[in-house]
Amino acid sequence: MIAYLQQKGFPQVALYFVKDEKLRFDLAIESGNIEKALESAKKIDKKDHWYKLGVEALRQGNAGIVEYAYQKTKNLERLSFHYLITGNLEKLSKMMKIAEVKNDVMAQFHDALYLGDIQERVKLLETAGHLPLAYITASLHGLHDVAERLASELGNNVPALPEGRKASLLLPPSPVACAGDWPLLMVSKGIFEGGLDNTIKDADEDYEEGAEDANWGEALEVGEVDHIHDIEFTVVEEDDVNKENDEEGGWELEDLNLPSAETPKTAPNGRSSIFIAPTPGMPVSQIWVQKSSLAAEHAASGNFETTMRLLNRQLGIQNFAPLNPLFIDLQLGSHSYLRAFSSAPVISIAVERGWNESASPNVRGPPSLVFNFSRLDDRLRAGYKATTAGKFSEALKHFLSILHTIPLIVVETRKEVDEVKQLITIAKEYVLGLQMELKRRELKGDPVRQQELAAYFTHCNLQLPHLRLALLNAMTVCYKAQNLISAANFAQRLRDTNPTNENHDRTARQVLQAAEKNMKDATQLNYDFRNPFVVCGATYVPIYRGQRDVTCPYCTARFVPSQQGQLCTVCDLATVGADAAGLYCSPSQKR
């Protein structure tokens, strides 16, 4: 039966039917009953059994039994390490003294390392004859008196310390608290625990021996079992018992005037001495992911995979390299981190947007985001300022930063959504124009291409002060190349803007007067200012009205059809011509 129970996976049941201590020990280890295993190990008292008990106790986190098992096996090395990880420095110091009594130098040295006892380490190295090591240890740890004494003993054999390196103190972390047994959940005992075993142990063997010879009536034959339901049982009434007691004296029991027994009630706020860990709830980051389709909130939760899927589906984005630092900023900015004990992990606390003290603790709000629309407005002004100052590389960084941040912001109202879309258009126009201007400055030996790029820049949708500067620049480049028709066109457009700078207006009038005398272009340009067009964001050539083109699904930059499927060179994020659902940056856009 014992073998059958063990085979069927019930060693904890078979444990209570075994009298052989070795088998009982093995069953207790197998079932994880550390108390029964300890009882059997004490009776067996062999090193192998104590070792197995220590392994099982260590697995269960029972530090007391682990220590006891190591002491019984005299495994001092494991015992020292056990004291180290449990923070019991007092007993670890005793272990070093025991090693000294046993003349175990290596154990002494290990214990000194565990304790961070520099003096003891230097002393051991000196005693063992390792004077150079003792000198180096004393010198690095600031024991100058000991180091000078050892240096005098070494004479000319003093080892040289490495130069240019900063020594660091090798000490174990100080334990905050001495660790004990791991906390255990309260588990109700089975029918075989505390019941059957105690009954077996407490049974009086004298009564068992006497019961064999006692006459308790006729023996039941096997054949009578089938008719056991026909036996009539006689119920003895209490009145009959009282009558018999009156005749023979009885037990002479008297009634006691006892107060009525009250059922003990459990206090509503009573606390159990056993700590039961609460069931962990759903992480806040997972709630954010389930409740939202906003890419910014998915990035704040740390789920970058779903963030990238959302951005690809909504905006056709395929290049996430510029967004990776923003993902990390969003995740770190939406969490606060609390340090506990030095040996415990850092506790992450979600920071919710719009939280207040009256909010319900069971309702989780959206994450707090580090990027917002007002910050983009500041970057836009910085980009305008850099463009006015002619710092085109710096301005390009500002406008690209705006395009890279917009997919990861959240606004509240429809009006703000429209403003975000307008900001995308503004940033796209400036990025395209600045890229062409920087490209023009690289082409020193191609005056025709320089004039074309300067001309295309004037067709970007710029702020009026910047449009005037672009027109003045294009007029100057074309006039120097003797393309007077084009120069006159730019001069007239400049005058139509009513420039506030008198020098610009005077220069435009002079160019118009010079062009009227000789109205011709010295070189032919791929530029027709009479025919409306947009500029391809990759090849920087005009796409005139009526010609086929493809569009970036995010920044709406236009491209020639050959750029279909390529990475957008304006926003550097999306795939040209990809299908996308569109920008989704507000809860008010719920579909």
TIZADREN-884199 format. One record per residue (C-alpha): y, x, z; residue in one letter; chain. Coordinates in steps of 0.05 Angstrom, whole numbers, plus 5000, padded with zeros to 4 digits. Layout:
{{Y, X, Z}, A, A}
...
END
This chain:
{{5000, 5000, 5000}, M, A}
{{5047, 5057, 5016}, I, A}
{{5035, 5089, 4949}, A, A}
{{5046, 5022, 4915}, Y, A}
{{5113, 5011, 4950}, L, A}
{{5135, 5081, 4933}, Q, A}
{{5114, 5074, 4861}, Q, A}
{{5152, 5008, 4854}, K, A}
{{5216, 5039, 4880}, G, A}
{{5215, 5015, 4953}, F, A}
{{5210, 5080, 4993}, P, A}
{{5255, 5049, 5047}, Q, A}
{{5202, 4996, 5059}, V, A}
{{5143, 5044, 5058}, A, A}
{{5179, 5086, 5108}, L, A}
{{5164, 5037, 5165}, Y, A}
{{5088, 5037, 5152}, F, A}
{{5079, 5113, 5155}, V, A}
{{5059, 5152, 5217}, K, A}
{{5051, 5220, 5186}, D, A}
{{5117, 5256, 5199}, E, A}
{{5118, 5298, 5135}, K, A}
{{5107, 5238, 5091}, L, A}
{{5156, 5198, 5133}, R, A}
{{5208, 5254, 5123}, F, A}
{{5198, 5254, 5047}, D, A}
{{5205, 5178, 5043}, L, A}
{{5268, 5180, 5086}, A, A}
{{5299, 5233, 5040}, I, A}
{{5279, 5194, 4979}, E, A}
{{5310, 5130, 5006}, S, A}
{{5372, 5165, 5032}, G, A}
{{5359, 5146, 5105}, N, A}
{{5389, 5208, 5135}, I, A}
{{5378, 5186, 5208}, E, A}
{{5303, 5176, 5199}, K, A}
{{5299, 5242, 5162}, A, A}
{{5333, 5277, 5220}, L, A}
{{5284, 5247, 5270}, E, A}
{{5225, 5271, 5229}, S, A}
{{5256, 5340, 5217}, A, A}
{{5264, 5350, 5293}, K, A}
{{5189, 5335, 5303}, K, A}
{{5166, 5378, 5245}, I, A}
{{5217, 5434, 5258}, D, A}
{{5203, 5476, 5196}, K, A}
{{5254, 5514, 5155}, K, A}
{{5238, 5480, 5089}, D, A}
{{5248, 5411, 5118}, H, A}
{{5314, 5431, 5150}, W, A}
{{5337, 5458, 5083}, Y, A}
{{5320, 5393, 5047}, K, A}
{{5355, 5354, 5102}, L, A}
{{5418, 5397, 5094}, G, A}
{{5419, 5385, 5019}, V, A}
{{5413, 5310, 5026}, E, A}
{{5464, 5307, 5082}, A, A}
{{5513, 5348, 5039}, L, A}
{{5502, 5298, 4982}, R, A}
{{5519, 5240, 5029}, Q, A}
{{5579, 5276, 5060}, G, A}
{{5549, 5278, 5130}, N, A}
{{5583, 5342, 5154}, A, A}
{{5553, 5340, 5224}, G, A}
{{5481, 5339, 5200}, I, A}
{{5496, 5392, 5147}, V, A}
{{5523, 5438, 5202}, E, A}
{{5462, 5423, 5246}, Y, A}
{{5413, 5438, 5189}, A, A}
{{5447, 5504, 5172}, Y, A}
{{5445, 5524, 5245}, Q, A}
{{5370, 5509, 5250}, K, A}
{{5356, 5550, 5187}, T, A}
{{5403, 5605, 5211}, K, A}
{{5437, 5604, 5143}, N, A}
{{5501, 5637, 5166}, L, A}
{{5530, 5647, 5097}, E, A}
{{5526, 5573, 5079}, R, A}
{{5550, 5555, 5149}, L, A}
{{5613, 5598, 5141}, S, A}
{{5630, 5567, 5075}, F, A}
{{5617, 5498, 5104}, H, A}
{{5668, 5512, 5159}, Y, A}
{{5717, 5536, 5106}, L, A}
{{5715, 5474, 5062}, I, A}
{{5718, 5428, 5123}, T, A}
{{5777, 5465, 5152}, G, A}
{{5743, 5484, 5217}, N, A}
{{5777, 5552, 5226}, L, A}
{{5759, 5557, 5300}, E, A}
{{5684, 5557, 5286}, K, A}
{{5695, 5602, 5226}, L, A}
{{5726, 5653, 5273}, S, A}
{{5664, 5648, 5316}, K, A}
{{5621, 5661, 5255}, M, A}
{{5658, 5726, 5243}, M, A}
{{5643, 5748, 5314}, K, A}
{{5570, 5730, 5305}, I, A}
{{5568, 5772, 5241}, A, A}
{{5599, 5829, 5281}, E, A}
{{5545, 5824, 5334}, V, A}
{{5491, 5824, 5279}, K, A}
{{5525, 5883, 5247}, N, A}
{{5530, 5845, 5180}, D, A}
{{5590, 5879, 5148}, V, A}
{{5590, 5836, 5085}, M, A}
{{5589, 5771, 5125}, A, A}
{{5646, 5797, 5167}, Q, A}
{{5687, 5814, 5106}, F, A}
{{5673, 5746, 5074}, H, A}
{{5694, 5710, 5138}, D, A}
{{5757, 5753, 5141}, A, A}
{{5773, 5732, 5070}, L, A}
{{5762, 5659, 5087}, Y, A}
{{5808, 5665, 5147}, L, A}
{{5861, 5707, 5112}, G, A}
{{5854, 5760, 5167}, D, A}
{{5886, 5821, 5135}, I, A}
{{5879, 5866, 5196}, Q, A}
{{5805, 5852, 5202}, E, A}
{{5794, 5867, 5128}, R, A}
{{5830, 5934, 5134}, V, A}
{{5790, 5950, 5196}, K, A}
{{5723, 5934, 5162}, L, A}
{{5741, 5975, 5100}, L, A}
{{5760, 6034, 5144}, E, A}
{{5697, 6028, 5186}, T, A}
{{5654, 6025, 5124}, A, A}
{{5686, 6089, 5098}, G, A}
{{5726, 6058, 5041}, H, A}
{{5792, 6091, 5061}, L, A}
{{5826, 6084, 4992}, P, A}
{{5812, 6009, 4991}, L, A}
{{5835, 6003, 5063}, A, A}
{{5899, 6040, 5046}, Y, A}
{{5913, 5996, 4985}, I, A}
{{5900, 5932, 5025}, T, A}
{{5946, 5954, 5081}, A, A}
{{6001, 5976, 5034}, S, A}
{{6001, 5912, 4992}, L, A}
{{6002, 5867, 5054}, H, A}
{{6059, 5903, 5090}, G, A}
{{6018, 5939, 5144}, L, A}
{{6060, 6002, 5137}, H, A}
{{6038, 6035, 5203}, D, A}
{{5965, 6029, 5185}, V, A}
{{5979, 6051, 5114}, A, A}
{{6015, 6114, 5138}, E, A}
{{5958, 6132, 5185}, R, A}
{{5907, 6123, 5129}, L, A}
{{5950, 6163, 5081}, A, A}
{{5950, 6222, 5130}, S, A}
{{5874, 6218, 5133}, E, A}
{{5868, 6216, 5058}, L, A}
{{5914, 6275, 5047}, G, A}
{{5920, 6289, 4973}, N, A}
{{5872, 6233, 4954}, N, A}
{{5921, 6176, 4966}, V, A}
{{5910, 6126, 4910}, P, A}
{{5971, 6109, 4868}, A, A}
{{5993, 6036, 4867}, L, A}
{{6008, 6005, 4798}, P, A}
{{6083, 6003, 4782}, E, A}
{{6120, 5944, 4753}, G, A}
{{6073, 5892, 4782}, R, A}
{{6089, 5844, 4837}, K, A}
{{6035, 5836, 4889}, A, A}
{{6017, 5766, 4913}, S, A}
{{5989, 5748, 4981}, L, A}
{{5915, 5727, 4976}, L, A}
{{5908, 5675, 5030}, L, A}
{{5867, 5610, 5032}, P, A}
{{5908, 5546, 5039}, P, A}
{{5918, 5523, 5110}, S, A}
{{5879, 5459, 5125}, P, A}
{{5921, 5400, 5143}, V, A}
{{5865, 5366, 5182}, A, A}
{{5794, 5385, 5200}, C, A}
{{5749, 5343, 5155}, A, A}
{{5692, 5303, 5184}, G, A}
{{5640, 5257, 5155}, D, A}
{{5657, 5219, 5093}, W, A}
{{5677, 5146, 5107}, P, A}
{{5619, 5098, 5095}, L, A}
{{5619, 5024, 5079}, L, A}
{{5587, 4976, 5129}, M, A}
{{5520, 4955, 5101}, V, A}
{{5478, 4900, 5133}, S, A}
{{5409, 4922, 5157}, K, A}
{{5347, 4897, 5121}, G, A}
{{5289, 4863, 5155}, I, A}
{{5255, 4930, 5164}, F, A}
{{5314, 4964, 5198}, E, A}
{{5324, 4952, 5271}, G, A}
{{5272, 4897, 5273}, G, A}
{{5202, 4916, 5252}, L, A}
{{5207, 4989, 5272}, D, A}
{{5232, 4973, 5342}, N, A}
{{5178, 4920, 5350}, T, A}
{{5125, 4971, 5331}, I, A}
{{5154, 5024, 5377}, K, A}
{{5166, 4978, 5437}, D, A}
{{5099, 4942, 5436}, A, A}
{{5059, 4953, 5499}, D, A}
{{4996, 4990, 5481}, E, A}
{{4962, 4966, 5546}, D, A}
{{4967, 4894, 5526}, Y, A}
{{4940, 4911, 5456}, E, A}
{{4879, 4944, 5487}, E, A}
{{4868, 4885, 5535}, G, A}
{{4874, 4834, 5479}, A, A}
{{4811, 4860, 5446}, E, A}
{{4765, 4836, 5504}, D, A}
{{4804, 4774, 5524}, A, A}
{{4776, 4705, 5512}, N, A}
{{4829, 4668, 5472}, W, A}
{{4784, 4614, 5446}, G, A}
{{4734, 4610, 5390}, E, A}
{{4739, 4659, 5332}, A, A}
{{4762, 4629, 5267}, L, A}
{{4711, 4634, 5212}, E, A}
{{4734, 4648, 5142}, V, A}
{{4709, 4582, 5118}, G, A}
{{4754, 4546, 5167}, E, A}
{{4818, 4570, 5134}, V, A}
{{4813, 4517, 5080}, D, A}
{{4813, 4463, 5133}, H, A}
{{4868, 4491, 5176}, I, A}
{{4916, 4435, 5155}, H, A}
{{4869, 4385, 5188}, D, A}
{{4878, 4414, 5257}, I, A}
{{4918, 4369, 5303}, E, A}
{{4968, 4404, 5347}, F, A}
{{4984, 4374, 5415}, T, A}
{{5056, 4376, 5437}, V, A}
{{5065, 4389, 5511}, V, A}
{{5121, 4347, 5540}, E, A}
{{5168, 4376, 5593}, E, A}
{{5153, 4318, 5639}, D, A}
{{5079, 4337, 5640}, D, A}
{{5098, 4408, 5658}, V, A}
{{5143, 4384, 5714}, N, A}
{{5086, 4340, 5742}, K, A}
{{5039, 4399, 5743}, E, A}
{{5091, 4441, 5777}, N, A}
{{5100, 4388, 5831}, D, A}
{{5025, 4388, 5845}, E, A}
{{5015, 4464, 5849}, E, A}
{{5083, 4487, 5872}, G, A}
{{5105, 4511, 5803}, G, A}
{{5156, 4565, 5791}, W, A}
{{5206, 4535, 5839}, E, A}
{{5262, 4541, 5788}, L, A}
{{5329, 4512, 5811}, E, A}
{{5385, 4486, 5767}, D, A}
{{5446, 4531, 5764}, L, A}
{{5516, 4503, 5757}, N, A}
{{5537, 4549, 5700}, L, A}
{{5600, 4538, 5658}, P, A}
{{5588, 4515, 5588}, S, A}
{{5578, 4573, 5540}, A, A}
{{5633, 4583, 5490}, E, A}
{{5621, 4612, 5422}, T, A}
{{5662, 4676, 5415}, P, A}
{{5715, 4671, 5363}, K, A}
{{5737, 4728, 5318}, T, A}
{{5811, 4743, 5322}, A, A}
{{5844, 4728, 5256}, P, A}
{{5877, 4796, 5255}, N, A}
{{5818, 4834, 5285}, G, A}
{{5802, 4899, 5253}, R, A}
{{5735, 4929, 5241}, S, A}
{{5722, 4999, 5266}, S, A}
{{5690, 5014, 5198}, I, A}
{{5739, 5025, 5141}, F, A}
{{5721, 4985, 5079}, I, A}
{{5758, 5010, 5019}, A, A}
{{5792, 4954, 4980}, P, A}
{{5769, 4938, 4910}, T, A}
{{5814, 4976, 4861}, P, A}
{{5857, 4932, 4817}, G, A}
{{5876, 4941, 4745}, M, A}
{{5922, 5002, 4734}, P, A}
{{5994, 4984, 4719}, V, A}
{{5991, 5025, 4655}, S, A}
{{5934, 4981, 4630}, Q, A}
{{5974, 4918, 4647}, I, A}
{{6032, 4945, 4605}, W, A}
{{5986, 4957, 4546}, V, A}
{{5955, 4887, 4550}, Q, A}
{{6020, 4849, 4558}, K, A}
{{6062, 4884, 4505}, S, A}
{{6062, 4901, 4431}, S, A}
{{6122, 4947, 4437}, L, A}
{{6106, 5018, 4419}, A, A}
{{6154, 5046, 4471}, A, A}
{{6117, 5011, 4528}, E, A}
{{6050, 5035, 4503}, H, A}
{{6077, 5106, 4502}, A, A}
{{6104, 5097, 4573}, A, A}
{{6034, 5076, 4596}, S, A}
{{6006, 5141, 4569}, G, A}
{{5963, 5107, 4516}, N, A}
{{5987, 5148, 4457}, F, A}
{{5931, 5126, 4412}, E, A}
{{5952, 5053, 4412}, T, A}
{{6025, 5075, 4406}, T, A}
{{6010, 5112, 4342}, M, A}
{{5970, 5053, 4315}, R, A}
{{6027, 5005, 4329}, L, A}
{{6079, 5051, 4296}, L, A}
{{6034, 5060, 4235}, N, A}
{{6024, 4985, 4228}, R, A}
{{6096, 4966, 4241}, Q, A}
{{6135, 5022, 4207}, L, A}
{{6083, 5060, 4165}, G, A}
{{6093, 5123, 4206}, I, A}
{{6041, 5177, 4194}, Q, A}
{{6075, 5241, 4218}, N, A}
{{6076, 5239, 4294}, F, A}
{{6094, 5312, 4307}, A, A}
{{6168, 5297, 4317}, P, A}
{{6150, 5240, 4364}, L, A}
{{6101, 5276, 4410}, N, A}
{{6155, 5304, 4457}, P, A}
{{6185, 5234, 4461}, L, A}
{{6117, 5204, 4479}, F, A}
{{6112, 5253, 4537}, I, A}
{{6183, 5239, 4560}, D, A}
{{6170, 5165, 4561}, L, A}
{{6106, 5173, 4601}, Q, A}
{{6136, 5220, 4652}, L, A}
{{6200, 5180, 4658}, G, A}
{{6164, 5115, 4673}, S, A}
{{6125, 5144, 4731}, H, A}
{{6143, 5175, 4797}, S, A}
{{6096, 5224, 4831}, Y, A}
{{6082, 5229, 4905}, L, A}
{{6049, 5289, 4938}, R, A}
{{6000, 5276, 4995}, A, A}
{{5957, 5329, 5027}, F, A}
{{5950, 5396, 4993}, S, A}
{{5877, 5382, 4978}, S, A}
{{5890, 5311, 4952}, A, A}
{{5911, 5292, 4882}, P, A}
{{5982, 5273, 4866}, V, A}
{{5993, 5197, 4870}, I, A}
{{6024, 5167, 4808}, S, A}
{{6072, 5108, 4819}, I, A}
{{6094, 5064, 4761}, A, A}
{{6169, 5053, 4754}, V, A}
{{6184, 4983, 4729}, E, A}
{{6245, 4961, 4690}, R, A}
{{6290, 4911, 4726}, G, A}
{{6253, 4915, 4792}, W, A}
{{6285, 4887, 4855}, N, A}
{{6264, 4873, 4926}, E, A}
{{6255, 4799, 4915}, S, A}
{{6204, 4810, 4859}, A, A}
{{6133, 4786, 4871}, S, A}
{{6086, 4844, 4887}, P, A}
{{6031, 4811, 4844}, N, A}
{{6074, 4807, 4781}, V, A}
{{6082, 4873, 4744}, R, A}
{{6146, 4884, 4704}, G, A}
{{6153, 4925, 4640}, P, A}
{{6160, 5001, 4646}, P, A}
{{6227, 5035, 4656}, S, A}
{{6244, 5073, 4593}, L, A}
{{6284, 5137, 4588}, V, A}
{{6311, 5120, 4518}, F, A}
{{6361, 5064, 4509}, N, A}
{{6411, 5040, 4457}, F, A}
{{6472, 5067, 4494}, S, A}
{{6444, 5138, 4490}, R, A}
{{6436, 5130, 4415}, L, A}
{{6509, 5109, 4411}, D, A}
{{6528, 5175, 4445}, D, A}
{{6487, 5214, 4395}, R, A}
{{6520, 5177, 4337}, L, A}
{{6589, 5197, 4362}, R, A}
{{6565, 5269, 4370}, A, A}
{{6540, 5267, 4298}, G, A}
{{6606, 5240, 4272}, Y, A}
{{6644, 5294, 4310}, K, A}
{{6600, 5350, 4282}, A, A}
{{6608, 5322, 4211}, T, A}
{{6683, 5320, 4217}, T, A}
{{6682, 5393, 4241}, A, A}
{{6639, 5414, 4182}, G, A}
{{6580, 5432, 4226}, K, A}
{{6530, 5400, 4180}, F, A}
{{6466, 5431, 4209}, S, A}
{{6485, 5406, 4279}, E, A}
{{6504, 5338, 4253}, A, A}
{{6438, 5332, 4215}, L, A}
{{6400, 5345, 4280}, K, A}
{{6438, 5289, 4315}, H, A}
{{6424, 5238, 4260}, F, A}
{{6351, 5258, 4254}, L, A}
{{6345, 5251, 4329}, S, A}
{{6370, 5180, 4324}, I, A}
{{6319, 5163, 4270}, L, A}
{{6263, 5193, 4312}, H, A}
{{6283, 5157, 4376}, T, A}
{{6295, 5087, 4348}, I, A}
{{6220, 5070, 4341}, P, A}
{{6213, 5082, 4417}, L, A}
{{6270, 5041, 4445}, I, A}
{{6270, 4970, 4471}, V, A}
{{6329, 4921, 4468}, V, A}
{{6333, 4851, 4496}, E, A}
{{6371, 4806, 4447}, T, A}
{{6368, 4790, 4373}, R, A}
{{6439, 4815, 4366}, K, A}
{{6418, 4883, 4392}, E, A}
{{6360, 4884, 4344}, V, A}
{{6408, 4875, 4286}, D, A}
{{6451, 4932, 4313}, E, A}
{{6390, 4977, 4317}, V, A}
{{6374, 4961, 4244}, K, A}
{{6446, 4976, 4224}, Q, A}
{{6441, 5043, 4262}, L, A}
{{6379, 5061, 4221}, I, A}
{{6418, 5050, 4157}, T, A}
{{6477, 5091, 4182}, I, A}
{{6433, 5149, 4204}, A, A}
{{6394, 5147, 4139}, K, A}
{{6457, 5152, 4097}, E, A}
{{6484, 5211, 4136}, Y, A}
{{6417, 5248, 4137}, V, A}
{{6411, 5240, 4061}, L, A}
{{6484, 5262, 4049}, G, A}
{{6480, 5321, 4096}, L, A}
{{6415, 5345, 4066}, Q, A}
{{6446, 5344, 3997}, M, A}
{{6508, 5382, 4022}, E, A}
{{6465, 5435, 4056}, L, A}
{{6423, 5441, 3992}, K, A}
{{6487, 5449, 3951}, R, A}
{{6510, 5507, 3994}, R, A}
{{6444, 5543, 3982}, E, A}
{{6452, 5539, 3906}, L, A}
{{6502, 5595, 3895}, K, A}
{{6482, 5610, 3822}, G, A}
{{6476, 5538, 3795}, D, A}
{{6546, 5508, 3788}, P, A}
{{6521, 5446, 3750}, V, A}
{{6473, 5427, 3805}, R, A}
{{6526, 5441, 3857}, Q, A}
{{6573, 5391, 3823}, Q, A}
{{6518, 5339, 3818}, E, A}
{{6500, 5343, 3892}, L, A}
{{6574, 5341, 3912}, A, A}
{{6582, 5279, 3868}, A, A}
{{6520, 5245, 3897}, Y, A}
{{6546, 5257, 3968}, F, A}
{{6607, 5213, 3954}, T, A}
{{6560, 5154, 3939}, H, A}
{{6529, 5155, 4009}, C, A}
{{6554, 5100, 4056}, N, A}
{{6598, 5144, 4101}, L, A}
{{6653, 5130, 4150}, Q, A}
{{6721, 5129, 4116}, L, A}
{{6746, 5197, 4143}, P, A}
{{6681, 5230, 4121}, H, A}
{{6683, 5196, 4053}, L, A}
{{6752, 5225, 4042}, R, A}
{{6727, 5294, 4059}, L, A}
{{6667, 5285, 4012}, A, A}
{{6713, 5262, 3955}, L, A}
{{6760, 5320, 3967}, L, A}
{{6702, 5368, 3965}, N, A}
{{6672, 5339, 3901}, A, A}
{{6741, 5338, 3868}, M, A}
{{6752, 5411, 3885}, T, A}
{{6683, 5433, 3860}, V, A}
{{6690, 5396, 3794}, C, A}
{{6761, 5418, 3782}, Y, A}
{{6742, 5491, 3791}, K, A}
{{6686, 5482, 3740}, A, A}
{{6736, 5450, 3691}, Q, A}
{{6700, 5382, 3693}, N, A}
{{6767, 5347, 3693}, L, A}
{{6742, 5276, 3679}, I, A}
{{6697, 5278, 3740}, S, A}
{{6751, 5312, 3781}, A, A}
{{6801, 5258, 3762}, A, A}
{{6751, 5204, 3782}, N, A}
{{6743, 5234, 3851}, F, A}
{{6818, 5243, 3857}, A, A}
{{6831, 5170, 3841}, Q, A}
{{6778, 5147, 3890}, R, A}
{{6809, 5191, 3943}, L, A}
{{6878, 5160, 3931}, R, A}
{{6848, 5090, 3934}, D, A}
{{6828, 5104, 4007}, T, A}
{{6901, 5115, 4026}, N, A}
{{6889, 5183, 4058}, P, A}
{{6928, 5196, 4121}, T, A}
{{6933, 5270, 4107}, N, A}
{{6992, 5282, 4061}, E, A}
{{6963, 5347, 4034}, N, A}
{{6900, 5311, 4010}, H, A}
{{6942, 5258, 3975}, D, A}
{{6987, 5310, 3942}, R, A}
{{6926, 5350, 3918}, T, A}
{{6895, 5288, 3888}, A, A}
{{6960, 5272, 3850}, R, A}
{{6963, 5342, 3822}, Q, A}
{{6891, 5339, 3798}, V, A}
{{6904, 5273, 3764}, L, A}
{{6966, 5302, 3729}, Q, A}
{{6926, 5363, 3705}, A, A}
{{6868, 5320, 3680}, A, A}
{{6914, 5275, 3640}, E, A}
{{6935, 5335, 3597}, K, A}
{{6862, 5354, 3581}, N, A}
{{6815, 5297, 3596}, M, A}
{{6746, 5329, 3584}, K, A}
{{6686, 5359, 3621}, D, A}
{{6666, 5431, 3607}, A, A}
{{6593, 5417, 3626}, T, A}
{{6551, 5354, 3624}, Q, A}
{{6527, 5327, 3691}, L, A}
{{6470, 5280, 3708}, N, A}
{{6522, 5234, 3737}, Y, A}
{{6552, 5169, 3711}, D, A}
{{6602, 5141, 3760}, F, A}
{{6609, 5077, 3719}, R, A}
{{6536, 5057, 3729}, N, A}
{{6516, 5038, 3801}, P, A}
{{6459, 5079, 3829}, F, A}
{{6424, 5104, 3892}, V, A}
{{6401, 5175, 3904}, V, A}
{{6327, 5194, 3910}, C, A}
{{6315, 5222, 3979}, G, A}
{{6266, 5276, 3954}, A, A}
{{6290, 5299, 3885}, T, A}
{{6365, 5283, 3895}, Y, A}
{{6372, 5250, 3827}, V, A}
{{6405, 5183, 3813}, P, A}
{{6363, 5120, 3808}, I, A}
{{6407, 5074, 3766}, Y, A}
{{6406, 4998, 3772}, R, A}
{{6346, 4969, 3736}, G, A}
{{6301, 5031, 3744}, Q, A}
{{6237, 5027, 3785}, R, A}
{{6236, 5059, 3854}, D, A}
{{6196, 5059, 3919}, V, A}
{{6222, 5052, 3989}, T, A}
{{6208, 5083, 4057}, C, A}
{{6184, 5025, 4102}, P, A}
{{6222, 5053, 4162}, Y, A}
{{6289, 5083, 4142}, C, A}
{{6293, 5045, 4074}, T, A}
{{6309, 5108, 4035}, A, A}
{{6297, 5101, 3960}, R, A}
{{6253, 5147, 3919}, F, A}
{{6230, 5155, 3847}, V, A}
{{6160, 5126, 3834}, P, A}
{{6127, 5194, 3834}, S, A}
{{6139, 5200, 3909}, Q, A}
{{6093, 5141, 3924}, Q, A}
{{6047, 5159, 3982}, G, A}
{{6086, 5222, 4002}, Q, A}
{{6120, 5234, 4069}, L, A}
{{6191, 5209, 4071}, C, A}
{{6237, 5270, 4068}, T, A}
{{6295, 5232, 4101}, V, A}
{{6264, 5207, 4166}, C, A}
{{6204, 5255, 4164}, D, A}
{{6161, 5201, 4195}, L, A}
{{6136, 5146, 4148}, A, A}
{{6097, 5144, 4083}, T, A}
{{6137, 5125, 4021}, V, A}
{{6115, 5058, 3993}, G, A}
{{6068, 5041, 4051}, A, A}
{{6059, 4969, 4073}, D, A}
{{6088, 4956, 4142}, A, A}
{{6105, 4895, 4184}, A, A}
{{6174, 4919, 4202}, G, A}
{{6213, 4943, 4263}, L, A}
{{6191, 4911, 4329}, Y, A}
{{6235, 4934, 4386}, C, A}
{{6250, 4872, 4428}, S, A}
{{6210, 4819, 4465}, P, A}
{{6255, 4768, 4431}, S, A}
{{6219, 4784, 4366}, Q, A}
{{6152, 4755, 4390}, K, A}
{{6111, 4732, 4331}, R, A}
END
